[in-house]
Amino acid sequence: MNFIKVIKNKYFYSSLILFLILLVFEDTTLFKLYDMKKELHYIEDQNELKSLEINQVKEKTLQLTTNKEALEKFAREHYLMKKKDEVIYVFD
């Protein structure tokens, strides 16, 4: 009996139509909002990872500019630099 009253109510139909419009027809549907929220979380995670990477690069740069031994080690490893009368063997 109560269910029939609810179905005959005009507010029920207007709420149902509004819900369908929000769910399916609008540019910002509930499905799109869910996808956008998921993408936002992914981008925030990537942002956090990039921030950590930036801090590591800053630390390495500071170490290379202040520590002569670290700079020499970096040059030897990455640019295959050597001292006079020194032989370097490169294994790939």
Long-range contacts (C-beta under 8 A, 24 or more apart in sequence): none
